[in-house]
């Protein structure tokens, strides 16, 4: 009888931000599952002005994580850059008796700093993306090229 291999253990620790969808915990590069953020060198426009939306996405992720502990649950195989692909969360305490777990990928999409990547997510973050677009948050406040199109050129 075939037994599926056990799920790899979560990766937990303080994170360093590499870009808007990649972080590092204890020397392990981790790609946030299901989203695609603008590349570090990518620019977008807002109100007729060009800005570094890739840098803005990285800064948004860094601000969200701050010094919090990140928990990443690996999903599937590593990507083509040998990064671990994982669903990552942080836990906050907005009130003394309340703990809130935040899905980093969902929050980045909700804030307009990344896009749902349906090729990999199956549309898991499509509603968050629609809300960001409707509210003109982040990249949706101007014009941009999808990160996957930007990389292809």
Buried (B, 14 or more C-beta within 10 A) or exposed (E): EEEEEEEEEBBEBBBBBBBBBBBBBEEBBBBBBBBBBBBBEBBBBBEEEEBBBBBBBBBBBBEBBEEBEBBBBBBEEBBEEEBBBBBBBBEEEEEEEEEEEBBBBBBBBBBBBBBBBBEBBEEBBBEBBEBBBEEEBBBBBBEBBBBEEBEEE
